[in-house]
Each structure stands twice: as C-alpha cells, then as structure tokens.
Amino acid sequence: MRNIKLTIEYDGSRYSGWQRLGKGESDNTVENKLIEVIQKMTGEKAELFCGSRTEVGVHAYAQIANFKTKTDMKINEIKNYFNRYLPMDIAVTNVEEMPERFHASLNAKTKTYLYRIAIGDVPSVFDRKYTYYSFYTPDVELMRKAAKKLTGKHDFKDFSTVKRSKSTVKEIYSIEIIPDGKEIHVIIKANDFIHNMARMIASTILEIGLGKRKVEDIAEIFNPESEEAGSMTVSAQGLFLKEIEY
C-alpha cells in the first residue's frame, strides 16, 4: 500500500467543516468531496486522515491529509486528477508519497491559524466572505499585551466550546498581531486546538483592543475559581488554517 500525503487549499464557505459526524452529521464536507474523488480515481473506499479538523465555514491555505492506496498512478497524475474532478473551491496544491507510518493527524507537531480582521470606513464587498469587519479600529498594542498573556501552556477550557472530556490543556507557542493595510491579522501557533479555541482567542483579543475588555481579564479566564470566560466566537469566515508542521 502506498501512503499519499495531500496539501489542500479550500474555501470553507459552503461546507459543514472538514468533517461532520454525530449530531448534525452531514455529507457536505471537505473530507467527503475528497473521498468521492479518491473512490472515482482508484476504485477504493479510502480512509482520509487530516492534520486539523476545521469547523463549519473555516477556510484553509494548507490543510494536510493522507490516505492509503494500491493505485500505481504517478504523483502528478494523482494531483491532476484531484484538480480535474474536485469542486472549484477545493484544490490539491501538492501531492507526496510518504513512508507507511506517516499520519497527518498523529504526526502533527504544530498548527497555525490566521484570523483576518478588516478595518476601514466601508466593509469590502469582495473580502466580506473572508474577513471579520470591525467598525472601529482596535488598539494593536493592547492586543499584543493580551496575546502575551495567552502564550504558554494553559487550560483553554474557557476559551472553547468543547463538550467532550478530552484534555483542554494546550500550549500556544506564539500569537502575532500584524497590521496589514486595511486588515489586522491574528496568527496563533500552538501544539493543538480544541473546538472554537482559535476563534474565541481572536474574539477576546479583539474585544481587549476595542476597550470592551481588559488585559487583566485573561488571568481571570484562566482562574479555575472564576466564572469569567472567553468572548463569544467571532464569525468563522475570517479564520484560515495557515500551516501544519511535522
């Protein structure tokens, strides 16, 4: 069996996330579109593993996935086949053959998400599907102070909507706040993320930058004896899976 690694770019606007199981199960997922093409291409019903399961409406610049196959197709033929039959809002940008033990999920060391906040007098008609628009310009220095309080190993339970009993302790390696023209980019690099964690962090940092919350609130949210919680999640369209490192 060959182990094929895919690098995938997608617009998540019309999909129910990478995968949708359990309550609210849906076939309208990025994963399902890829599996349909794999079956058409190889005649096999493959199992697809991904580096980070993006949520409903979230995009990806570089999602990583892998699957096992018996096909003898060349790497460039596999790439071309995907891009011929996938919807136009999903593209396979790279294909590699990997050692048998490579696993896109289990071998991931870091994951980086980007949240795009648009600022300016008038929301862009063309960027509205890929940014969150702020009617007021936040204080970037306050956002950076908040970001420093969030880095390191913490229990991020109150920065998520996670319902399962799995560990909520994660480590954030860095959070960059980068003004970029009419946008502010929040770039979060961590060992892993739990449900809605990236969006709640972005939302909390933004509210601090807008003066709606204080930097000191971060410590209160991490305090297990406090009832303070991270801000409600900002909309999904501004969030992109930027990179996964192995």
N, C-alpha and C positions, 0 to 999 in steps of 0.2 A: 504493500500500500504506500502511496505517495502522500506526503503531508504538504498541503498547499497553503501558503500564507497570502492573504489579500490585504492591501491597503485601500480603504474605501472612503470616498467623499460623498456626502449626501445632504440634501435639503430635507429636513425633517418635518416641514410644514404640514404635509398631508398624511403623515404616518402616525400610528399609535405607538411610537417609540421603536427601539431596536427589536424588542420582543414584548408580547403582551400575553401573560398567562394568568390562570386563576380567574378571579372576579374581573369582569370586563375583558375577557380573552378576545383577541382579535387576530384575523389573518392579515390585516392591513398593516404589516410591519416591514421594516427594512430587511430584517432577517429572512422573512418569508419570501420576499421578492428575490433575494439571492439564492435561496434554496430551490425555488422554482426553476431558475436558470441552470443551477448545477444539475438538477434532475434531467432537464432537457438536453444538457450538454453531454452528460456521462451515462444517463440511464440509471443512475444510482440515487437513492434517497439518503443524502449525506446529513451528518450532524455538523452544525456550524457553531464554532466557539468564538466569542468576541472578547476584546480587551476591556471594554466598558459598556455596559448596557445603558444607552442613552434613553431619556424619558420622552414622553409624548411631545412632539413639536421641537425637540432639540436637534441641532444640526451637527455635522462632523466634517472637519477638514481632513482628518486622518484616523478613522476607525481602523482597528486591526482585527482580522478574523482568520480562522484556519479551518480546514476540513480535510478528511482523508478520502482518497480516490484511487481507483485502479486504472484510470484513463491514461493513455500513452500520448495524449496531446502535448505539444510543446508549450512552454510557458507563455510565449507571445500569442499563441493560438487561444489559450485559455483567457488571457486578458481581452483579446479582440472579441471573443465570443460573448463574454460578460457585457461588454460595452455595446455590442450589437443588439442584445435582447433585453437588457435592463431598461427600466423607465429612465427618461432623460434627467430626472432629479437624483439619480444614484449613479455613481461612476466608480469603476475599479481603476485606481491610478497606478497600482504596482502589483505584480504577482511574483512570488518567490517560492522555490521548493526548499523546505526546511527539514532538519533532522526529525525522526519519528517522534521524539519526546517533546517537541515544541508544542506549547499550548498557549493560545492567545490570552486566555484569562489567567491561568495559574502562573505563568512566567512573567506577567507584567510587574515591573518594579515601580514605575511612577506613571501618573496620569495627570494631564494638564488640561484644564478647561479655561476658555475665554468667554467673558461676558462683555457684550458691547452695549454701551450706554450712549445714546445720541443726545446731543445738546444743540442749542441754537434757537433762533427765533421761530422757525417753522419746521415741523417734522418733515423729513424727506419722504416724498411719495414712493421713491424707488427702494429705499432702505427699510421701510416700515416692517417688512417681514423678517428682518434680520437684526434689528436693534430694539432696545427699550428706550423710549423717548422720555427724557426728563425736561419738564417745563422750566426748571430752574437749574442753574449751573452749580454743581456741588463744589465744596472746598476740597481740593485734591490733597492738601497736606493733612487735613483731618482724616480723610480716607486712608492715607498711608499710615497714620498713627494707629488707626483701628486695625489695619492689616497686620501690623507688627504684633498686636495683642493676640491675633488669631493663629500666628505661626507656632510650630512646635507640636508636641503630642498632647492631645486633649480628648475628652469625651464630647463628641459632637452631637449627642442625642438631641439637644435642644436647638440644634441648627439643622434639623432634618424632620421628615415626616415618617421616618422608619417605624414599622409596626412589628416587625419580627424581632426575635430575641437575640439576633446575632450581635457581635461586638460593635459598639458605636465609637470605640476609641480609634482614632486615626491620627496620622501625622502630616501636617502641612509643612512643606519644605520652603515655600515662598509664596507671597502674594504681591504681584506688581500692579501698581496703579499708573497707567500710562495715558496721558492726554495725546490724542491723535486727530488733529484737525477738529472736526465737529463731533468727535466721539471721545469717550473715555473708556479705556479698556481695563478690565479687571482680569488678571491672569493668575489662576490658582493652580499650583503644582503640589500634589500630595501622593502618599503611597496608595491611597484608595479613597473613594467617596461613597457615602450612603445616600439613601433616597432624598432627593431635593437639596442635598447639602450645599452644592455649589451655588444654587440659586438663592438659598437663604443667607449664605455668607455675602453674596453680592448685594442682596437687598439690605442687609444690616449695615454694610459698609457705606452704601449709597445714602441711607437714611442718616447716618452719622455725618456724612459730608454735606447733607442738606440742613443739618441742625435739628433734625427731628428726634435724634437720639444722641447720647453722649458716648465718648470713647470708653468711659468707665462702665458702661452697660455690658461690655464684653466680659469683664470679670464676673459680673452678676449672673450672666447667662451660663457661664461655666460652673458657678457655685451650685453644688447639688442641693443645697438647702434653700435656694432661691426659686421663686416661681417665674423669674424672668426667662423669656425665650427669644430666639432669633426672630427677625422681622419676617412677615409673610413673604412667600416666594414671589420674586419678580417674574414676569411672563417668560415663557420658555423660548420665544423666538430670538432672544438676544444671546442664547447660550450655544457655544460650539465646543465639541470635543476637539482639542487642538493637537494633542500629541500623546502617544503612549511609548514609554521606553522599556526596553527589555535587557 
